[in-house]
Amino acid sequence: MIILNDVNNFTEETIEKLFSIFKKDFIDNHTYLTKNSISYLIDIKKEIVCPCPFGKKDKPERFWHLITNEKSKSKHKNPCPFPENNRKYDVARAKRIHWIKIIIENWQKDEHIKYFYEIINRKETLHIWHTKYDFLIIIRKESNSSDRFLVSTYLIYKNQRHRYKNRLKRYESSKHKIDWF
């Protein structure tokens, strides 16, 4: 997959470019998590918005979350004041924002995509891991909806790979597997 190379700087132009991709994939068009004949709409809670630091239209909090990281060393602070105002612009995440929809829609077709479910904070969570690109997507089951919420995405670095391999193995060997389908 291609990485966006022109989003290295936290500028108005960069944010608008990234948002246009996010908007196309999750606001203007729907993204579905599908297995066999069952599909779940991926919800981004577009009504929860944060101000744009460049004076442009407010953008969904989930957009800001997908292009920021609380551990990032970037000097650019996240403009969204909630829920985690300590997050900073993350170039690695931003360069891959256009992968999210592709991976979600192909999670059952691509041989490099592995997945496992876990219970996190008493919520069923699906981890979709593109092992070739070490890119992880986290989707949570909302208790009051048939939709699925896009929680986060991030790169899995080499020193973290073993942890995700172990989590995958633990899920695959479990006798009581969670499965939304």
VOSEZA-118553 format. One line per 3 residues: their letters; for each residue x, y, z of C-alpha. Coordinates in nm, 3 decimals, decimal comma, m for minus. Example, Ala and Ser with C-alpha at 12.3 -4.5 7.8 and 13.67 -1.06 7.14 Angstrom:
2
as = 1,230:m0,450:0,780 ~ 1,367:m0,106:0,714 $
This chain:
181
mii = 0,000:0,000:0,000 ~ 0,110:0,352:m0,068 ~ 0,204:0,586:0,217 $
lnd = 0,112:0,954:0,193 ~ 0,443:1,139:0,184 ~ 0,319:1,496:0,180 $
vnn = 0,171:1,510:0,531 ~ 0,490:1,551:0,734 ~ 0,400:1,894:0,866 $
fte = 0,109:2,000:1,084 ~ m0,030:2,269:0,854 ~ m0,373:2,378:0,741 $
eti = m0,312:2,222:0,399 ~ m0,208:1,888:0,553 ~ m0,504:1,874:0,790 $
ekl = m0,751:1,957:0,513 ~ m0,597:1,689:0,288 ~ m0,617:1,426:0,563 $
fsi = m0,969:1,530:0,655 ~ m1,083:1,501:0,293 ~ m0,974:1,134:0,299 $
fkk = m1,142:1,071:0,634 ~ m1,459:1,250:0,518 ~ m1,475:1,050:0,195 $
dfi = m1,426:0,719:0,376 ~ m1,641:0,768:0,687 ~ m1,878:1,064:0,645 $
dnh = m1,971:1,095:0,277 ~ m1,966:0,716:0,234 ~ m2,018:0,440:0,484 $
tyl = m1,760:0,183:0,580 ~ m1,879:m0,163:0,676 ~ m1,720:m0,451:0,860 $
tkn = m1,853:m0,755:0,675 ~ m1,820:m1,129:0,715 ~ m2,026:m1,362:0,500 $
sis = m2,362:m1,188:0,467 ~ m2,354:m0,992:0,794 ~ m2,235:m0,631:0,796 $
yli = m2,185:m0,373:1,067 ~ m2,162:m0,001:1,001 ~ m1,839:0,152:1,130 $
dik = m1,940:0,447:1,345 ~ m1,707:0,740:1,399 ~ m1,952:0,945:1,607 $
kei = m1,926:1,234:1,365 ~ m2,146:1,453:1,585 ~ m1,870:1,473:1,850 $
vcp = m1,647:1,744:1,707 ~ m1,343:1,948:1,800 ~ m1,236:2,289:1,672 $
cpf = m0,989:2,311:1,389 ~ m0,680:2,510:1,495 ~ m0,668:2,676:1,155 $
gkk = m1,013:2,833:1,183 ~ m1,171:2,585:0,946 ~ m1,487:2,389:1,014 $
dkp = m1,491:2,175:1,330 ~ m1,390:1,816:1,266 ~ m1,494:1,491:1,433 $
erf = m1,297:1,402:1,744 ~ m1,231:1,060:1,591 ~ m1,046:1,223:1,300 $
whl = m0,812:1,399:1,543 ~ m0,764:1,077:1,736 ~ m0,662:0,887:1,420 $
itn = m0,387:1,134:1,330 ~ m0,248:1,189:1,680 ~ m0,072:0,986:1,945 $
eks = m0,025:1,058:2,312 ~ 0,329:0,919:2,301 ~ 0,436:1,114:1,994 $
ksk = 0,736:1,342:2,028 ~ 0,588:1,592:1,784 ~ 0,581:1,952:1,903 $
hkn = 0,232:2,000:1,754 ~ m0,038:1,957:2,016 ~ m0,373:1,806:1,935 $
pcp = m0,624:2,085:1,882 ~ m0,906:1,878:2,024 ~ m0,952:1,968:2,392 $
fpe = m1,111:1,634:2,486 ~ m1,093:1,357:2,580 ~ m0,715:1,346:2,571 $
nnr = m0,564:1,690:2,526 ~ m0,210:1,560:2,563 ~ m0,212:1,396:2,220 $
kyd = 0,018:1,526:1,947 ~ 0,024:1,506:1,567 ~ 0,163:1,169:1,457 $
var = 0,306:1,168:1,105 ~ 0,319:0,786:1,087 ~ m0,054:0,760:1,160 $
akr = m0,142:1,047:0,930 ~ 0,048:0,889:0,639 ~ m0,173:0,581:0,667 $
ihw = m0,519:0,729:0,722 ~ m0,629:0,610:0,378 ~ m0,548:0,247:0,473 $
iki = m0,819:0,223:0,736 ~ m1,122:0,174:0,511 ~ m0,931:m0,058:0,276 $
iie = m0,820:m0,287:0,558 ~ m1,163:m0,292:0,725 ~ m1,333:m0,379:0,400 $
nwq = m1,080:m0,651:0,317 ~ m1,028:m0,805:0,662 ~ m1,171:m1,139:0,544 $
kde = m1,002:m1,139:0,202 ~ m0,639:m1,044:0,256 ~ m0,411:m1,327:0,369 $
hik = m0,190:m1,078:0,556 ~ m0,475:m0,966:0,779 ~ m0,513:m1,142:1,113 $
yfy = m0,765:m1,060:1,380 ~ m0,849:m1,128:1,739 ~ m1,112:m1,019:1,986 $
eii = m1,052:m0,910:2,344 ~ m1,257:m0,770:2,627 ~ m1,119:m0,426:2,712 $
nrk = m1,290:m0,222:2,983 ~ m1,579:m0,469:2,970 ~ m1,634:m0,403:2,598 $
etl = m1,582:m0,647:2,314 ~ m1,303:m0,519:2,095 ~ m1,186:m0,643:1,757 $
hiw = m0,822:m0,597:1,659 ~ m0,757:m0,615:1,285 ~ m0,385:m0,650:1,219 $
htk = m0,232:m0,618:0,874 ~ 0,080:m0,822:0,946 ~ 0,265:m0,726:0,627 $
ydf = 0,244:m0,355:0,710 ~ 0,219:m0,392:1,089 ~ m0,086:m0,171:1,102 $
lii = m0,356:m0,230:1,362 ~ m0,718:m0,115:1,363 ~ m0,927:m0,136:1,678 $
irk = m1,306:m0,156:1,657 ~ m1,537:m0,178:1,958 ~ m1,886:m0,319:1,991 $
esn = m2,120:m0,058:2,133 ~ m2,364:m0,213:2,378 ~ m2,666:m0,014:2,264 $
ssd = m2,616:m0,040:1,888 ~ m2,558:m0,282:1,607 ~ m2,291:m0,043:1,479 $
rfl = m1,924:m0,084:1,556 ~ m1,713:0,209:1,676 ~ m1,374:0,287:1,524 $
vst = m1,155:0,326:1,832 ~ m0,805:0,376:1,695 ~ m0,535:0,276:1,451 $
yli = m0,161:0,261:1,484 ~ 0,161:0,103:1,370 ~ 0,301:m0,196:1,550 $
ykn = 0,674:m0,151:1,576 ~ 0,915:m0,446:1,563 ~ 0,976:m0,441:1,937 $
qrh = 0,597:m0,472:1,994 ~ 0,528:m0,748:1,740 ~ 0,578:m1,035:1,986 $
ryk = 0,312:m0,892:2,216 ~ 0,053:m0,889:1,935 ~ 0,156:m1,235:1,816 $
nrl = 0,098:m1,362:2,170 ~ m0,242:m1,195:2,190 ~ m0,337:m1,349:1,856 $
kry = m0,221:m1,695:1,967 ~ m0,410:m1,662:2,295 ~ m0,729:m1,577:2,104 $
ess = m0,683:m1,856:1,849 ~ m0,630:m2,115:2,123 ~ m0,921:m1,995:2,336 $
khk = m1,216:m2,228:2,378 ~ m1,459:m1,938:2,427 ~ m1,390:m1,709:2,135 $
idw = m1,580:m1,388:2,087 ~ m1,722:m1,356:1,738 ~ m1,963:m1,085:1,628 $
f = m2,076:m1,278:1,323 $
